[in-house]
Amino acid sequence: MRWWLAALVAALSIPVFPEDETAFVVHLDRQQQRLAGIQSRFLPPPRPMPSQPAWAYVLDPAPVIQQTAEYHRLRHSRGNALKEAQVLQDRYRRLHRLGNGIKRRELEQAEVAWLEAENRSQTLAIQLAGMRQRILNRWGSALGQWMLEQSSRLQQLADGRITLVRLVTDRPGPAQLIYRNRRIPLNYLSPLPGADP
C-alpha cells in the first residue's frame, strides 16, 4: 500500500510541461504520511548561547574617510568627463552638419577630441565600478553604503561620535560590549571582511 502513495507523490512532482513551472503544494494527512514512511517531529527549542568573552578592537576611521573621499573625487571626475564628452560630441555634430563650409582636418580633429573624451569617461566609469566593489568587499554592505552615499553618519564617525569596533570571536552571534563594567550600546552593522587591525 505504501508504493502507490510514493508513486503518486513522485508523479505529482514531475512537471507535465517543463516550460510551465507552476508551483503546487501536496497536502498529506497523518495517515498518508505514515503510509508513505514520512516521519515528522517538532524541533526542540533552541538553547540560549552561553556568554563568551571576546576581544574587541577599535578601528581607525581614517581609511574609511580617505577611501570615501577618493570614491567621490573619482565620481566627480567621471561626471565632468561625461559633460566634456557631450560638449565635444555636440561640437562634432555641429561641424558635421556644416558640411562643405569647414575644412576636413577641423572635422577630423573634432571627432578625435570627442572620441578621446568618450574613452576617458568610460575608463573613469570602469575605475569607479572597481572602487565601489572594493569598498563593499573591504567594509561590508552597511558601512559601504554609508561611504557610497556620503551618509551623515560618516561625519559622526570622523568626529569620534561613532566608533568602529571589530569583535574577534570564533562563534557568530549577538554581542554586547562591556568596557570597565559598563555596557555600551552596540549597533551591529555588518561584517567587515577586509578590516584587519
Secondary structure, 3 states (H helix, E strand, C coil): CHHHHHHHHHHHHCCCCCCCCCCCCCCCCHHHHHHHCCCCCCCCCCCCCCCCCCEEEEECCHHHHHHHHHHHHHHHHHHHHHHHHHHHHHHHHHHHHHHHHCCHHHHHHHHHHHHHHHHHHHHHHHHHHHHHHHHHHHHCHHHHHHHHHCCHHHHHHHHCCCCEEEEECCCCCCCCEEECCEEECCCCCCCCCCCCC
